[in-house]
């Protein structure tokens, strides 16, 4: 099984338990990073905060390079920072 197929199979399990399944998907894709978009992102993060599979969602987003939207309680900017700190060499 290819790694891409493996990721899709793993994703199917956790996504069925995700809190966001009961929400409007557009909530998780704010347009912009100021004003009302910040409020929308915070509302999406509140859903993520009560989600039982939030860590799985974040791992999936990092592994698959999701570059838009709120995933696992993080914005695209926060995920880029996380990815850099996770892969930064340590002395």
Sine and cosine of phi, psi and omega as CSV:
sin_phi,cos_phi,sin_psi,cos_psi,sin_omega,cos_omega
0.00,0.00,0.72,-0.70,0.00,-1.00
-0.94,0.34,0.36,-0.93,-0.01,-1.00
-0.91,0.41,-0.54,0.84,0.04,-1.00
-0.91,0.42,-0.68,0.73,0.04,-1.00
-0.91,0.42,-0.67,0.75,0.02,-1.00
-0.86,0.52,-0.68,0.73,0.03,-1.00
-0.88,0.48,-0.65,0.76,0.00,-1.00
-0.91,0.41,-0.63,0.77,0.00,-1.00
-0.91,0.41,-0.71,0.70,0.03,-1.00
-0.89,0.46,-0.63,0.77,-0.03,-1.00
-0.89,0.46,-0.60,0.80,-0.07,-1.00
-0.86,0.51,-0.58,0.82,-0.03,-1.00
-0.92,0.38,-0.81,0.59,-0.08,-1.00
-0.95,0.30,-0.55,0.84,-0.10,-1.00
-0.90,0.43,-0.42,0.91,0.02,-1.00
-0.93,0.37,-0.39,0.92,0.00,-1.00
-0.98,-0.19,0.06,1.00,-0.09,-1.00
-0.94,0.34,0.68,-0.73,0.02,-1.00
-0.90,0.44,-0.48,0.88,-0.06,-1.00
-0.94,0.34,-0.25,0.97,0.01,-1.00
-0.87,0.49,-0.38,0.93,-0.02,-1.00
-0.99,-0.15,0.13,0.99,-0.06,-1.00
-0.92,-0.39,0.28,-0.96,0.10,-1.00
-0.93,0.36,0.86,-0.52,-0.03,-1.00
-0.83,0.56,-0.49,0.87,-0.02,-1.00
-0.91,0.42,-0.38,0.93,0.05,-1.00
-0.83,0.55,-0.56,0.83,-0.12,-0.99
-1.00,0.02,0.08,1.00,0.00,-1.00
-0.74,-0.67,0.92,0.39,0.01,-1.00
-0.89,0.45,0.54,-0.84,0.04,-1.00
-0.99,-0.14,0.95,-0.32,0.01,-1.00
0.98,-0.22,0.00,-1.00,-0.06,-1.00
-0.73,-0.68,0.32,0.95,0.02,-1.00
-0.69,-0.73,0.19,-0.98,0.10,-1.00
0.80,0.60,-0.78,-0.63,-0.05,-1.00
-0.86,0.51,-0.47,0.88,0.02,-1.00
-0.91,0.42,-0.57,0.82,0.05,-1.00
-0.91,0.41,-0.65,0.76,0.04,-1.00
-0.90,0.43,-0.64,0.77,0.03,-1.00
-0.90,0.43,-0.69,0.72,0.02,-1.00
-0.89,0.46,-0.65,0.76,0.03,-1.00
-0.91,0.42,-0.62,0.79,0.05,-1.00
-0.90,0.43,-0.66,0.75,0.04,-1.00
-0.90,0.44,-0.67,0.75,0.00,-1.00
-0.90,0.43,-0.52,0.85,0.06,-1.00
-0.90,0.43,-0.61,0.80,0.08,-1.00
-0.90,0.44,-0.72,0.69,0.00,-1.00
-0.87,0.49,-0.59,0.81,-0.04,-1.00
-0.90,0.44,-0.45,0.89,0.01,-1.00
-0.98,-0.17,0.12,0.99,-0.08,-1.00
-1.00,0.08,0.76,-0.65,-0.02,-1.00
-0.95,0.31,-0.26,0.96,-0.03,-1.00
-0.90,-0.43,0.39,0.92,-0.01,-1.00
-0.81,0.59,-0.71,0.70,0.01,-1.00
-0.88,0.47,-0.62,0.78,0.02,-1.00
-0.90,0.43,-0.66,0.75,0.01,-1.00
-0.89,0.46,-0.72,0.69,0.01,-1.00
-0.89,0.46,-0.71,0.71,0.04,-1.00
-0.85,0.52,-0.70,0.71,-0.01,-1.00
-0.88,0.47,-0.70,0.72,-0.01,-1.00
-0.88,0.48,-0.65,0.76,0.02,-1.00
-0.94,0.34,-0.67,0.75,-0.01,-1.00
-0.92,0.40,-0.55,0.83,-0.07,-1.00
-0.98,-0.19,0.03,1.00,0.08,-1.00
0.93,0.37,0.62,0.78,0.04,-1.00
-0.89,0.45,0.88,-0.48,-0.10,-1.00
-0.93,-0.36,0.25,0.97,0.05,-1.00
-0.56,-0.83,0.54,-0.84,0.11,-0.99
1.00,0.03,0.06,-1.00,0.04,-1.00
-0.99,-0.12,0.85,-0.52,0.02,-1.00
-0.72,-0.69,0.76,-0.65,0.04,-1.00
0.85,0.53,0.48,0.88,0.03,-1.00
0.98,0.18,0.28,0.96,-0.02,-1.00
-0.78,-0.63,0.48,-0.88,0.11,-0.99
-1.00,0.09,0.16,-0.99,0.05,-1.00
-0.87,0.49,-0.61,0.79,0.02,-1.00
-0.91,0.42,-0.69,0.73,0.02,-1.00
-0.90,0.43,-0.61,0.79,0.02,-1.00
-0.93,0.38,-0.63,0.78,0.05,-1.00
-0.87,0.49,-0.68,0.74,0.03,-1.00
-0.90,0.43,-0.71,0.71,0.04,-1.00
-0.85,0.52,-0.69,0.72,-0.02,-1.00
-0.89,0.45,-0.65,0.76,0.02,-1.00
-0.91,0.42,-0.68,0.74,-0.04,-1.00
-0.95,0.30,-0.49,0.87,0.03,-1.00
-0.96,0.29,-0.48,0.88,-0.06,-1.00
-0.97,-0.24,-0.01,1.00,-0.01,-1.00
-0.93,0.36,0.69,-0.73,0.03,-1.00
-0.93,0.37,0.57,-0.82,0.06,-1.00
-0.94,-0.34,0.57,-0.82,0.01,-1.00
-1.00,-0.08,0.00,0.00,0.00,0.00
